Amino acid sequence: MLKTIRQSANKKTGPIAVTYRAGAHHTFGSCPPTCALNPQGAHGAALVDTEYLAALYDAVPPNGQAWTYSHFAFQNLPRPAPGKTTINYSADTMAQAVAAVRTGRPAVVAAPSGTVWPYVFEGVQFVQCPEQLSPPGSGFTCASCGNGRPLCARAGREYVIVFVAHGTGAAKVAADDPGGCYAAQGHAAIAWHATRTKGAPDDAAALAAFARSLPAGSLLRHHVAGDIGLAA
Ligand code: SF4
């Protein structure tokens, strides 16, 4: 199930196009059960939805930029290419992130609250998302990140972007218990739960049509919540 929003009210992304993806039976239904941040792994998808993944890779607004993140193993993810969606591997550990970067795939990692960056690990630089470092009220968002070229959309990026945990799930990030997904609470959770019941059922077709319909030069952030799994 896919929910599309032409202009997000999300404070982090800024006013760009976004999507949410969920299973028809469970909100976490498109997420891998192995994701360390998934508090309900039993409801996740073991397999990648290859039809949806192909549509995702191609779903870039005309002359625009698109990006997303996946917690599925990085070997499943197509490498960045001109005119394609940049699919970042969401690593649970710095070692996993480095392994992905070594195969030519961009990576991000969630880090515990209170950690300080940048940091070089095994020769790869880790930098914190600049939106997290911007002063409150500055208005910095993904829409203004990178002077029109958001860091997460950059295909040839060799540095890993770090998201330092915050919010009510922060204590669970990098802890032994599953949980810590930022979309499991607040406004993101409300929009995500609505996706399960009100989203478009043919998500591959809906996504292709949505990307085509956006104004030239648009930014599109896929999956504010959700992933590329074959949802039951
Ligand atoms: S690095 Fe930039 S594009 Fe990525 S999440 Fe942070 S603000 Fe958005």
Boltz pocket constraint, residues with backbone or C-beta under 6 A from the ligand:
constraints:
  - pocket:
      binder: B
      contacts: [[A, 12], [A, 128], [A, 129], [A, 130], [A, 131], [A, 132], [A, 141], [A, 142], [A, 143], [A, 145], [A, 146], [A, 150], [A, 151], [A, 152], [A, 153], [A, 161]]
      max_distance: 6.0
